[in-house]
Every structure is written in structure tokens, then in C-alpha cells.
Amino acid sequence: LAASVASALGGIPVDEGAAYAVAARRALEASSSSSHVELTSVIAAIEQLDAELTSFATTLEEDDHILLLSSQSNHISSRSYAALMYRRERKRLLMATRSVLGASANIA
């Protein structure tokens, strides 16, 4: 699963900021009126996904680091482990969805 998600993400950072905005604007300007509505919806969905991803207290990489440290020290409760695994998987799904949407609109 991790390899599939990493492949789907293509190394695109979540917070691409200005570059994303420029690409989105160019795509909107080049679109016809019928695809304009669809593209606007995709952009709104990507922005919502970005907002949800940035709302987490930690990044996926930080969660991976926490998991690594906790597995080495063996000092993590089963509840904490379950919460960490849920949070990691949620972020992976959000990132993969964002990547697919961006690719479909040719703006990611």
C-alpha cells in the first residue's frame, strides 16, 4: 500500500502554495465554459483536501518518525498506536485523493 500511495503522489508536497495557484489559474483560463465548472469544482475539492491535511497537528513524515521511535523503544500504548495508524492512513488517503484530482485536472 505504501508503495502505491507514494507512486500516486509522485513526490508532490501538500503545501505547494503559489505554484498550485498559478497552475490552477492557467487551467481555468484555458478551459471551455463547460469544463470551467468541472475544473472549479476540482480546485475547490483540492483546496478542501489541503485544508484538512494542514489541520492535523503532525505531518505524515512526523507520524512515521513517531512510529519508528515508539517501535524502537516499545513505549506506546495500544490506543496510541491505533490512533497513530488511523491518522497516518487518513493522511495517506487524503494525499492520494488530492493527487488523483490534480492529475485529472492536469494541475497537480
C-alpha positions as CSV (number, residue, x, y, z in Angstrom):
1,L,0.0,0.0,0.0
2,A,2.8,2.5,0.9
3,A,4.5,2.0,-2.5
4,S,1.2,2.5,-4.3
5,V,0.4,5.7,-2.4
6,A,4.0,7.0,-2.8
7,S,3.8,6.3,-6.5
8,A,0.4,8.0,-6.9
9,L,1.7,11.1,-5.0
10,G,4.7,11.5,-7.2
11,G,6.6,13.4,-4.5
12,I,4.2,16.4,-4.7
13,P,4.3,18.3,-1.4
14,V,1.0,19.2,0.2
15,D,1.8,22.9,0.6
16,E,2.8,23.9,-2.9
17,G,1.1,27.2,-2.4
18,A,1.8,29.8,-5.1
19,A,2.8,27.2,-7.8
20,Y,-0.6,25.5,-7.3
21,A,-2.5,28.8,-7.6
22,V,-0.7,29.7,-10.8
23,A,-1.3,26.3,-12.4
24,A,-5.0,26.4,-11.3
25,R,-5.4,29.9,-12.8
26,R,-3.8,28.9,-16.1
27,A,-6.0,25.8,-16.3
28,L,-9.1,27.8,-15.6
29,E,-8.2,30.4,-18.3
30,A,-7.6,27.7,-20.9
31,S,-10.8,25.8,-20.1
32,S,-14.1,26.0,-22.0
33,S,-17.2,27.1,-20.2
34,S,-18.5,23.5,-19.7
35,S,-15.2,22.3,-18.3
36,H,-14.8,25.5,-16.3
37,V,-17.4,24.4,-13.8
38,E,-15.8,21.0,-13.5
39,L,-12.4,22.5,-13.1
40,T,-13.6,24.9,-10.5
41,S,-15.1,22.0,-8.5
42,V,-11.9,20.1,-8.7
43,I,-9.9,23.1,-7.5
44,A,-12.4,23.6,-4.6
45,A,-12.0,19.9,-3.7
46,I,-8.2,20.1,-3.7
47,E,-8.3,23.2,-1.6
48,Q,-10.6,21.4,0.9
49,L,-8.2,18.4,1.0
50,D,-5.3,20.7,1.6
51,A,-7.1,22.4,4.4
52,E,-7.9,19.1,6.0
53,L,-4.3,17.9,5.6
54,T,-2.9,21.1,7.2
55,S,-5.4,20.8,10.1
56,F,-3.5,17.8,11.5
57,A,-1.0,18.6,14.3
58,T,1.6,16.4,12.6
59,T,2.6,15.6,9.1
60,L,2.7,12.1,7.7
61,E,6.5,12.1,7.9
62,E,6.3,13.1,11.6
63,D,3.9,10.3,12.2
64,D,6.3,7.9,10.5
65,H,9.1,9.2,12.8
66,I,6.9,8.8,15.9
67,L,6.0,5.3,14.8
68,L,9.7,4.4,14.3
69,L,10.7,5.8,17.7
70,S,7.9,4.1,19.5
71,S,8.6,0.7,17.9
72,Q,12.3,1.0,18.9
73,S,11.5,2.0,22.5
74,N,8.4,-0.2,22.8
75,H,6.7,2.6,24.8
76,I,3.4,3.1,23.1
77,S,0.0,2.0,24.3
78,S,-2.3,0.1,22.1
79,R,-4.7,3.0,21.9
80,S,-2.0,5.4,21.0
81,Y,-0.7,3.0,18.3
82,A,-4.2,2.6,16.9
83,A,-4.8,6.4,16.8
84,L,-1.4,6.9,15.1
85,M,-2.1,4.3,12.5
86,Y,-5.6,5.7,11.8
87,R,-4.2,9.2,11.5
88,R,-1.4,8.0,9.1
89,E,-3.9,6.1,6.9
90,R,-6.3,9.1,6.8
91,K,-3.5,11.4,5.7
92,R,-2.4,8.9,3.0
93,L,-5.9,8.6,1.6
94,L,-6.3,12.4,1.6
95,M,-3.0,12.8,-0.2
96,A,-3.8,10.1,-2.8
97,T,-7.2,11.6,-3.4
98,R,-5.6,15.1,-3.9
99,S,-3.1,13.6,-6.3
100,V,-5.7,11.9,-8.4
101,L,-7.9,15.0,-8.5
102,G,-4.9,17.2,-9.5
103,A,-3.9,14.8,-12.2
104,S,-7.4,14.6,-13.6
105,A,-7.5,18.4,-13.9
106,N,-3.8,18.5,-15.1
107,I,-2.9,20.9,-12.4
108,A,-1.1,18.8,-9.7
